[in-house]
Amino acid sequence: MMPKFKQAGRRGFLAALIVVSLTGCTQVNAGHLGIVTKWGAIQPDPLPEGIYFRMPIQTQIINISARVHKISAASTASSKDLQVVTTKIVLNYRLSPSHIVEVFRNVGTRLVVESTIIDPALQEAVKKATAQYTAEELITRRQDVKEAIAAAITKTLIKSDIVVTELSITDFQFDAQYQAAVESKQVAEQRALTATNDLARIKVEALQAEAKAVGEAKAMLAKAEAEAKAQELLKRTITSQIVQLRAVEKWDGTQPLIVGEGGAILDLGMIKKAAGR
């Protein structure tokens, strides 16, 4: 039989082994890279996704996201015509996977990167781009403004191994007085456009009415000329035989009644029937 102190020692060793096994297992999550430190010294090669065994206290594995992340910012600056403009933008970015160890060594975690590098760079890029355009151009040339900001921020962040994937301008906010002036101008322009369209419509309708009247007048004149020519031709060609022929064509076969002296009425048709007997 094993002595009690040996059994206790074995149990203690197993317990320590279990504790070490549990505390020594670390997982690098999906979409992340593991930064390895040994006694505080950062190792040059990050770990890909998976489960790893480490020596507690001696070795630490820190998860750093390599995914695309979004940061929103608002920057207030003056336009080229000295109007105060607040620009709201959204930036999508990711830490360069091949340089993620250098980013962690030089700056820190992703949140530290955002506050230390990305946000100041965004503010500077927006102010620089805003100053190149008038307040009206910021709206009418929105795509150009976006490209100017994106080019500036991309150039700045790539120096810190931060990759820009997309940048969007979500809103422009102007001084209240300027905004009211812009709205008044838009209303005036809309009214002027409506008046111009109404005038053009009236002119078209007038031309249509005139064309219709001219057409009807020409049609009436042509009809009158045709009737006059027909009457003239009829006068030249009519004869007594033609008159008699037209009368015969219109006769319905009924004998005419002749009124004699004293108001007597003679029916020629009846007389002929009687004579025939």
C-alpha positions in Angstrom: 0.0 0.0 0.0 1.3 3.4 -1.0 2.2 5.7 1.8 -0.2 8.5 2.5 2.3 11.2 1.8 3.1 9.8 -1.7 -0.6 9.7 -2.5 -1.0 13.3 -1.4 2.0 14.3 -3.5 0.6 12.6 -6.6 -2.7 14.3 -6.1 -1.1 17.6 -5.7 1.0 17.1 -8.9 -2.1 16.1 -10.9 -4.0 19.1 -9.6 -1.1 21.4 -10.5 -0.9 19.8 -14.0 -4.6 20.4 -14.5 -4.3 24.0 -13.5 -1.3 24.6 -15.7 -3.1 22.9 -18.6 -6.2 25.0 -18.2 -4.3 28.3 -17.7 -1.8 27.5 -20.4 -4.3 27.1 -23.2 -5.1 30.2 -25.3 -7.2 30.7 -28.3 -6.6 33.1 -31.2 -10.1 34.0 -32.4 -11.4 34.0 -35.9 -10.4 37.2 -37.8 -7.6 37.9 -35.4 -3.9 37.3 -35.1 -2.1 36.4 -31.9 0.7 38.7 -30.7 3.2 36.5 -28.6 5.2 38.0 -25.8 7.8 36.1 -23.7 8.7 37.8 -20.5 7.3 41.0 -22.0 9.3 40.8 -25.2 7.2 40.9 -28.4 7.9 38.0 -30.7 8.3 38.8 -34.5 5.8 36.3 -35.8 2.0 36.5 -35.0 -0.1 33.3 -34.5 -2.9 32.5 -36.9 -6.4 31.4 -35.7 -6.4 28.3 -33.4 -5.7 27.0 -29.9 -2.2 27.2 -28.4 -0.5 26.0 -25.3 1.7 28.5 -23.5 3.7 28.7 -20.4 1.8 30.7 -17.9 3.4 33.9 -16.7 6.3 33.5 -19.1 4.2 33.7 -22.3 1.2 35.8 -23.2 -0.8 35.7 -26.4 -2.8 38.9 -27.2 -5.6 38.8 -29.8 -5.4 41.7 -32.3 -8.3 42.0 -34.8 -7.3 41.9 -38.5 -10.9 42.5 -39.7 -12.4 45.6 -41.3 -13.6 48.1 -38.7 -15.7 51.3 -38.9 -14.9 54.6 -37.3 -17.2 57.6 -37.5 -16.0 61.2 -37.1 -17.3 64.8 -37.4 -15.0 67.6 -38.3 -15.8 71.4 -38.3 -13.8 73.6 -40.7 -14.1 76.6 -42.9 -14.8 76.4 -46.6 -13.0 78.3 -49.3 -15.6 81.1 -49.0 -15.2 81.1 -45.2 -18.4 79.3 -44.4 -18.4 77.1 -41.3 -19.1 73.5 -42.3 -19.3 70.4 -40.1 -18.6 67.2 -42.1 -19.6 63.8 -40.9 -17.6 60.9 -42.4 -17.4 57.1 -41.9 -14.1 55.4 -42.5 -13.6 51.6 -42.9 -10.1 50.4 -42.3 -8.1 47.4 -41.2 -4.6 46.8 -39.7 -2.2 45.4 -42.2 -1.9 41.7 -41.3 1.8 41.5 -42.4 2.7 44.5 -40.2 0.4 43.9 -37.3 3.3 43.1 -34.9 4.9 46.5 -35.7 1.6 48.3 -35.2 1.2 46.7 -31.8 4.8 47.4 -30.8 4.7 51.1 -32.0 1.2 52.1 -31.1 -0.8 49.4 -29.2 -4.2 47.8 -29.5 -6.7 48.7 -32.2 -8.6 51.1 -30.0 -5.4 52.9 -29.2 -4.6 53.1 -32.9 -8.0 54.7 -33.5 -7.6 57.4 -30.9 -3.9 58.0 -31.5 -3.5 57.9 -35.3 -6.8 57.5 -37.2 -9.0 60.2 -35.6 -6.3 63.0 -35.8 -5.5 62.0 -39.4 -9.3 62.2 -40.3 -9.6 65.6 -38.8 -6.6 66.9 -40.7 -7.7 65.4 -44.0 -11.3 66.8 -43.8 -10.1 70.3 -42.9 -7.6 70.3 -45.8 -10.2 69.1 -48.3 -12.9 71.5 -47.0 -10.7 74.5 -47.5 -10.3 73.7 -51.2 -14.1 74.1 -52.0 -16.8 76.7 -51.5 -19.8 75.8 -49.4 -21.9 75.3 -52.5 -19.2 73.2 -54.2 -19.1 70.9 -51.2 -22.6 69.9 -52.1 -22.5 70.0 -55.9 -19.0 68.4 -56.1 -19.5 65.9 -53.3 -17.8 63.1 -55.1 -14.6 65.2 -55.7 -14.6 66.2 -52.0 -14.9 62.6 -51.0 -12.0 61.5 -53.2 -9.8 64.4 -51.9 -10.4 63.3 -48.3 -9.9 59.6 -49.1 -6.6 60.3 -51.0 -5.3 62.3 -48.1 -6.3 59.9 -45.3 -5.0 56.9 -47.3 -1.6 58.5 -47.8 -1.3 59.3 -44.1 -2.5 56.0 -42.6 -0.5 53.7 -44.9 2.6 55.1 -43.2 1.4 53.5 -40.0 0.5 50.2 -41.7 -3.3 51.0 -41.6 -5.2 50.1 -44.8 -8.2 52.3 -45.8 -10.9 50.2 -47.5 -13.7 52.8 -47.9 -14.6 56.3 -46.9 -18.0 57.9 -47.1 -19.4 61.4 -46.4 -22.6 61.0 -44.6 -23.6 64.7 -44.1 -22.7 68.4 -44.4 -24.0 70.8 -41.8 -23.7 74.5 -42.4 -24.2 77.6 -40.3 -27.9 78.3 -39.7 -27.9 81.7 -41.6 -26.1 80.2 -44.6 -28.5 77.2 -44.6 -31.5 79.6 -44.7 -29.9 81.6 -47.5 -29.4 78.4 -49.5 -32.9 77.3 -49.0 -34.3 80.7 -50.1 -32.1 80.5 -53.2 -33.4 77.1 -54.0 -37.0 78.2 -53.6 -36.4 81.2 -55.9 -34.7 79.1 -58.5 -37.6 76.6 -58.4 -40.1 79.3 -58.8 -38.2 80.8 -61.7 -38.0 77.4 -63.3 -41.7 76.9 -62.9 -42.4 80.3 -64.5 -40.1 79.5 -67.4 -41.8 76.1 -67.9 -45.3 77.7 -67.8 -44.3 80.4 -70.4 -42.9 77.7 -72.7 -46.1 75.7 -72.3 -48.3 78.8 -73.1 -46.2 79.5 -76.2 -46.5 75.9 -77.4 -50.3 76.0 -76.8 -50.6 79.3 -78.7 -48.7 77.9 -81.6 -50.8 74.8 -81.6 -54.0 76.9 -81.6 -52.7 79.1 -84.4 -51.7 76.1 -86.5 -55.2 74.5 -85.9 -57.0 77.8 -86.9 -54.8 78.1 -90.1 -55.5 74.5 -91.0 -59.3 74.9 -90.5 -59.3 78.1 -92.6 -57.3 76.5 -95.4 -59.7 73.5 -95.3 -62.8 75.9 -95.5 -61.2 77.8 -98.3 -60.4 74.7 -100.2 -64.0 73.4 -99.8 -65.4 76.8 -101.0 -63.2 76.9 -104.0 -64.1 73.3 -104.9 -67.9 74.1 -104.6 -67.5 77.2 -106.7 -65.6 75.3 -109.4 -68.3 72.7 -109.4 -71.1 75.3 -109.8 -69.2 77.0 -112.6 -68.7 73.6 -114.3 -72.4 72.8 -113.9 -73.5 76.1 -115.4 -71.3 75.4 -118.5 -72.5 71.9 -119.1 -76.3 71.9 -118.1 -78.9 71.5 -120.9 -82.7 71.1 -121.0 -82.3 67.4 -121.6 -80.2 67.1 -118.4 -82.9 69.0 -116.5 -85.6 66.7 -117.7 -83.4 63.7 -116.9 -82.8 64.8 -113.3 -86.6 65.4 -112.9 -87.4 61.9 -114.2 -84.7 60.4 -111.8 -86.4 62.1 -108.9 -90.0 61.3 -109.9 -91.7 58.7 -107.6 -94.3 57.7 -110.1 -97.3 59.6 -108.6 -99.4 61.6 -111.0 -99.6 65.3 -110.2 -102.9 66.9 -109.1 -104.2 69.8 -111.3 -106.4 72.4 -109.9 -109.0 73.7 -112.5 -111.5 76.5 -112.6 -113.8 76.8 -109.6 -111.4 74.9 -107.4 -111.9 71.6 -109.1 -109.1 69.1 -108.7 -108.2 66.8 -111.5 -106.3 63.7 -110.7 -104.6 62.7 -114.0 -103.8 59.3 -112.7 -107.4 58.5 -112.0 -108.5 59.8 -115.4 -106.0 57.6 -117.2 -107.3 54.5 -115.3 -110.9 55.3 -116.3 -110.0 55.8 -120.0 -108.3 52.5 -120.0 -111.4 50.7 -119.2 
